[in-house]
Structures are given as structure tokens and as C-alpha cells.
Amino acid sequence: MGFEKREIVLIIGILFLMIGMLPFIAPVYAIIISVVIYFGVRVFVGRRKKQIQKAMGEGMCAVCGQKIVNNKCPQCDTKNQT
């Protein structure tokens, strides 16, 4: 998982969450909770990306939106052949 620009927003958001928790709980616990949330979001996003890439396959047809299989659109190519 490489570092992306939107991770800066995630880090800033979690930093603000940690600062918001400081008056209510000990700083050590606030830091631990923030780190767990950060890595939890990273793992969730990574798995979701893999799931979407697996579902997309080779891509999508620009005309009808079907999933492309073997570099051909099952719906559009059958229409063109008839």
C-alpha cells in the first residue's frame, strides 16, 4: 500500500480526533485508539480496492457498461456480429 494524497486528510482527521479525545481520556489511550483507527481504515480501504479491481476484471465497456472479458464486450460484440 503506497502513500497517497488522501492519506494526508486521513492523518489530519485522526489527529483532530486524538486531540478531541485528550480531555476525556489519558493521552496514551488517545494515541493508541488513533493508531488503531488509522491502520483499520488503511486495511479496510486496501481490501475494498482489491475487491473492486477483482470485480472490474479487465475493465468496463464505454458503450454499455458491461464487464470486458477476453478484451471483448459480451453484449456489444454479439450485436456487432449479427
RAFENHU-V557361 format. One record per residue. RES is the residue in three letters. PSI is psi in whole degrees, 0 to 359 (* if undefined). OMEGA is omega in degrees with one decimal (* if undefined). D_CENTER is the distance of its C-alpha to the mean C-alpha in whole Angstrom. Layout:
{{RES	PSI	OMEGA	D_CENTER} {RES	PSI	OMEGA	D_CENTER}}
//
This chain:
{{MET	113	-179.6	11} {GLY	166	-179.1	12} {PHE	129	179.8	13} {GLU	165	-177.6	11} {LYS	323	-176.7	13} {ARG	346	176.0	11} {GLU	334	175.1	11} {ILE	318	177.7	15} {VAL	319	177.7	14} {LEU	315	-179.6	12} {ILE	317	179.9	15} {ILE	318	178.7	18} {GLY	317	179.4	17} {ILE	326	175.5	17} {LEU	315	177.0	20} {PHE	323	176.1	22} {LEU	317	179.5	21} {MET	316	178.8	23} {ILE	323	178.6	26} {GLY	331	179.4	26} {MET	341	-175.0	26} {LEU	319	-179.9	29} {PRO	340	-173.5	32} {PHE	331	-179.6	31} {ILE	168	-179.8	30} {ALA	146	-178.8	31} {PRO	325	-179.8	29} {VAL	316	179.8	29} {TYR	323	178.2	27} {ALA	319	178.7	25} {ILE	316	179.7	24} {ILE	314	179.4	23} {ILE	318	179.9	21} {SER	317	180.0	19} {VAL	318	178.5	18} {VAL	318	178.2	17} {ILE	317	180.0	15} {TYR	308	-178.5	13} {PHE	330	175.5	13} {GLY	317	177.6	12} {VAL	319	179.1	9} {ARG	316	180.0	8} {VAL	317	179.7	9} {PHE	313	-179.5	7} {VAL	320	179.0	3} {GLY	317	178.6	6} {ARG	322	179.8	7} {ARG	320	177.5	5} {LYS	316	178.8	5} {LYS	321	179.8	8} {GLN	318	179.1	9} {ILE	318	179.1	9} {GLN	323	177.6	10} {LYS	321	179.9	13} {ALA	328	-178.7	14} {MET	328	-177.9	14} {GLY	235	-178.5	17} {GLU	350	179.8	18} {GLY	191	179.9	17} {MET	148	178.4	19} {CYS	134	-179.4	22} {ALA	339	-177.1	23} {VAL	307	-172.7	26} {CYS	343	178.3	25} {GLY	6	179.1	21} {GLN	158	177.0	22} {LYS	133	-178.8	20} {ILE	132	179.8	22} {VAL	128	-178.9	24} {ASN	43	179.2	26} {ASN	24	178.0	26} {LYS	147	174.8	27} {CYS	122	-177.7	26} {PRO	326	-176.3	28} {GLN	311	-176.2	29} {CYS	321	-177.6	30} {ASP	328	177.3	32} {THR	328	176.6	34} {LYS	321	-178.5	35} {ASN	331	-177.4	36} {GLN	336	-179.2	38} {THR	*	*	40}}
//
